[in-house]
Amino acid sequence: MATKSKHSRRNLTDRDQLILWSVTCLLLLVMLSFVERKHAKQYCTAVHIDIASEGRLFFLTESDIKQMLPSELAGDFPKLALEELEGTQVLEQRINDNPYVQKSEVFVDVKGELHIRVLPMRPLVRVFNKIGQSYYIDLEGNKMPLMSKYTAKVPIVTNFRDSGTTKGMVQEGAEAQLYAFAGMIDRDPFFRALVSQIEIKNSEFTIYPIVGDFEIALGRMSNMDKKLAQIKALYKKGLGRQDMLWNDFTRINSQKEGLAGVEIKSHQDL
């Protein structure tokens, strides 16, 4: 009988533990529900906007992003309850729909503060095509519309024969070649500071520097990295010489491989 009584007490203890765990889980669910309701009744206390610029000029400002938000959030003192706030995914989509935004991230922290992180599109070149249309090509190969209040300080491409559309991604052929070339220029601080204009005729590239009244003929895209290296070497060598007067040149030819292929024609040779 003693053994039976001891066994019964053990079963009773197991039942008590099960009840205890059940009550604990129920209380936890109640508490979580209470916290969620309390959080929903909180008001958005602040809006923080972070635009990744990498130290360069972009089209978007904090004011531009605020204009994409509900009016209750756009001011200096937000007046919108979190339960009335559109879902963060909805806000992200609203911001991402802007043609100058590459992507965004929106979230609310435990303090009820709204955080918006924006990665804007960054233009590489501005294109003027043969029928008078103009647009930008960005770092990801997207065509961007012009913006009335900002003009990006990027090289311009004149009289370009494009695919005929000013929206979407760059197309194969001339557009893809221009995008590849513009990327090479952008990745090198030397050429980013040098080039003001790009011209393409019969798939041959010519660039025009910001300083100096002359052109630099580069030819087709094949071995373009070597051709650009020739131009950089010439500049570094020539800029240290007092007799090297850049305004006296009309054309630098770097269509051939090797430093010997760089030909310079002055006004006197014409």
C-alpha positions in Angstrom: 0.0 0.0 0.0 2.9 2.4 0.8 4.2 1.9 -2.7 0.8 2.7 -4.2 0.5 5.9 -2.1 4.0 7.0 -3.1 3.2 6.4 -6.8 0.0 8.4 -6.5 1.9 11.4 -5.0 4.3 11.2 -7.9 1.5 11.3 -10.5 -0.1 14.2 -8.6 3.2 16.2 -8.8 3.5 15.6 -12.6 -0.1 16.9 -13.0 0.7 19.9 -11.0 3.7 20.7 -13.2 1.6 20.4 -16.3 -0.9 22.8 -14.8 1.8 25.1 -13.8 3.3 25.2 -17.3 -0.1 25.8 -18.8 -0.8 28.7 -16.5 2.7 30.2 -17.2 2.2 30.0 -21.0 -1.3 31.6 -20.7 0.1 34.4 -18.6 2.8 35.0 -21.1 0.4 35.2 -24.0 -1.7 37.7 -22.0 1.3 39.8 -21.3 2.4 39.8 -24.9 -1.1 40.7 -26.0 -1.1 43.6 -23.5 2.3 44.9 -24.7 1.2 44.7 -28.3 -2.0 46.7 -27.6 0.1 49.2 -25.6 2.6 49.5 -28.5 -0.3 50.0 -31.0 -1.7 52.9 -28.9 1.7 54.6 -28.8 2.3 57.6 -31.0 5.2 57.9 -33.4 7.6 60.0 -31.5 10.2 60.8 -34.2 11.1 60.1 -37.8 14.8 59.5 -38.7 15.8 59.5 -42.3 19.2 58.3 -43.4 20.2 58.7 -47.1 23.3 56.8 -48.1 25.3 59.3 -50.1 28.9 57.9 -50.0 30.0 61.6 -49.9 28.7 62.4 -53.4 25.8 64.6 -54.5 22.5 62.9 -55.1 19.1 64.0 -56.2 17.2 63.1 -53.0 17.2 65.1 -49.8 15.5 64.5 -46.4 12.7 66.9 -47.4 12.1 64.8 -50.6 11.6 61.6 -48.6 9.3 63.3 -46.1 7.0 64.4 -49.0 6.5 60.6 -49.7 5.2 60.0 -46.2 1.7 60.5 -44.8 1.2 64.2 -43.9 1.1 63.3 -40.2 4.7 62.2 -40.4 6.1 64.8 -42.6 6.4 67.6 -40.0 9.0 68.1 -37.3 6.6 66.7 -34.7 4.9 63.5 -35.9 1.2 63.1 -34.9 0.3 59.6 -35.9 -0.6 56.7 -33.7 1.4 53.5 -34.5 -1.9 51.6 -34.9 -2.9 54.1 -37.7 0.5 53.8 -39.4 0.6 52.1 -42.7 2.6 48.9 -42.6 6.4 49.4 -43.0 6.3 47.4 -46.2 3.6 49.7 -47.6 5.8 52.7 -46.8 8.9 51.0 -48.3 7.0 50.4 -51.5 5.8 54.0 -51.6 9.4 55.2 -51.3 10.8 52.6 -53.7 8.3 53.8 -56.4 10.2 57.0 -56.6 12.4 56.9 -59.8 15.4 58.1 -57.9 15.3 55.5 -55.2 17.2 52.2 -55.6 15.8 50.6 -52.4 14.7 51.5 -48.9 14.2 50.0 -45.4 11.5 51.2 -43.0 11.1 50.0 -39.4 9.8 51.2 -36.0 11.9 50.7 -32.9 10.8 50.0 -29.3 10.6 53.7 -28.6 8.0 54.2 -31.3 10.5 56.0 -33.5 10.2 55.5 -37.3 13.5 54.8 -39.1 13.8 55.2 -42.9 17.0 54.2 -44.7 17.3 55.1 -48.3 19.8 54.0 -51.0 19.3 56.5 -53.9 20.2 55.8 -57.5 23.5 57.3 -58.5 23.8 58.6 -62.1 26.9 57.8 -64.1 26.3 59.9 -67.3 23.6 62.1 -68.8 22.5 61.1 -72.3 21.3 63.3 -75.1 20.1 61.1 -77.9 19.6 62.0 -81.6 16.0 63.0 -81.3 16.6 65.5 -78.4 15.6 63.3 -75.4 17.7 63.3 -72.3 18.0 61.0 -69.3 20.6 59.6 -66.9 22.1 56.1 -66.7 22.7 55.1 -63.2 25.2 52.8 -61.4 23.0 49.8 -61.9 22.3 50.4 -65.6 18.8 52.0 -65.0 17.6 54.9 -67.1 16.6 57.8 -64.8 14.4 60.7 -65.7 15.8 64.3 -65.3 14.9 66.2 -62.2 13.8 69.9 -62.4 15.6 71.2 -59.3 18.8 69.2 -59.5 21.4 68.6 -62.2 24.0 65.9 -61.6 27.6 66.8 -62.3 28.4 63.8 -64.5 29.8 63.5 -68.0 27.3 64.2 -70.8 26.9 61.9 -73.9 26.0 63.8 -77.0 24.1 62.8 -80.2 23.8 59.2 -78.9 22.0 56.6 -81.0 20.1 54.7 -78.3 17.3 52.1 -78.4 14.6 54.8 -78.5 13.4 54.4 -75.0 14.2 56.6 -72.0 13.0 54.1 -69.3 14.0 50.7 -68.0 17.4 49.1 -68.2 20.1 49.8 -70.8 19.7 47.6 -73.9 22.3 45.4 -75.6 24.6 47.1 -78.2 25.5 50.7 -78.0 23.7 51.3 -74.7 25.5 48.4 -73.0 28.9 49.6 -74.3 28.2 53.1 -73.1 27.2 51.8 -69.6 30.4 49.7 -69.5 32.6 52.6 -70.5 30.9 55.0 -68.1 31.5 52.5 -65.3 35.2 52.5 -66.1 35.3 56.3 -66.0 33.4 56.4 -62.7 35.6 53.8 -60.9 38.8 55.8 -61.6 39.0 59.2 -59.6 41.4 60.5 -62.2 39.0 60.1 -65.1 36.0 61.1 -63.0 37.7 64.5 -62.6 38.9 64.6 -66.2 36.0 63.8 -68.5 33.2 66.3 -69.2 31.8 64.8 -72.4 31.7 61.5 -74.2 31.0 61.0 -77.9 30.4 57.7 -79.7 30.5 57.4 -83.5 30.6 54.1 -85.3 31.2 52.4 -81.9 34.4 54.5 -81.4 34.7 56.5 -78.2 36.0 60.1 -77.9 36.2 62.0 -74.7 36.6 65.7 -74.0 38.4 66.9 -70.9 37.1 69.6 -68.5 40.4 71.5 -69.0 41.8 72.0 -72.5 40.3 72.5 -75.9 41.1 69.1 -77.5 39.6 65.6 -77.9 41.0 62.3 -76.8 40.3 59.5 -79.3 40.0 56.1 -77.8 38.6 53.9 -80.5 36.4 50.8 -79.9 35.9 49.2 -76.5 38.5 46.5 -77.0 41.5 46.9 -74.7 39.9 50.1 -73.4 41.6 49.7 -70.0 45.0 49.8 -71.6 44.1 52.8 -73.7 42.9 54.7 -70.6 46.1 53.7 -68.8 48.0 55.3 -71.7 46.1 58.6 -71.3 46.7 58.6 -67.5 50.4 58.0 -68.0 50.6 60.8 -70.6 48.9 63.2 -68.2 51.1 62.3 -65.3 54.2 62.7 -67.4 53.0 65.9 -69.2 51.6 67.8 -66.3 55.1 68.0 -64.7 56.6 69.7 -67.8 56.4 73.4 -68.3 56.6 73.0 -72.1 53.5 70.8 -72.2 50.8 73.3 -72.9 47.5 71.4 -73.1 45.7 74.2 -74.8 48.0 73.9 -77.8 46.6 70.4 -78.6 43.5 69.6 -80.7 43.7 65.8 -80.5 45.3 63.0 -78.5 45.1 59.6 -80.2 45.2 56.5 -78.0 43.5 54.0 -80.3 46.7 51.9 -80.5 48.2 49.7 -77.8 51.4 50.8 -76.1 52.5 54.2 -75.0 54.0 54.8 -78.5 50.5 54.7 -79.9 49.6 58.0 -78.2 49.8 60.6 -81.0 49.4 64.4 -80.3 48.6 66.9 -83.0 48.9 70.6 -82.2 47.2 73.5 -83.9 50.4 74.2 -85.7 50.2 70.8 -87.4 46.8 71.6 -89.0 
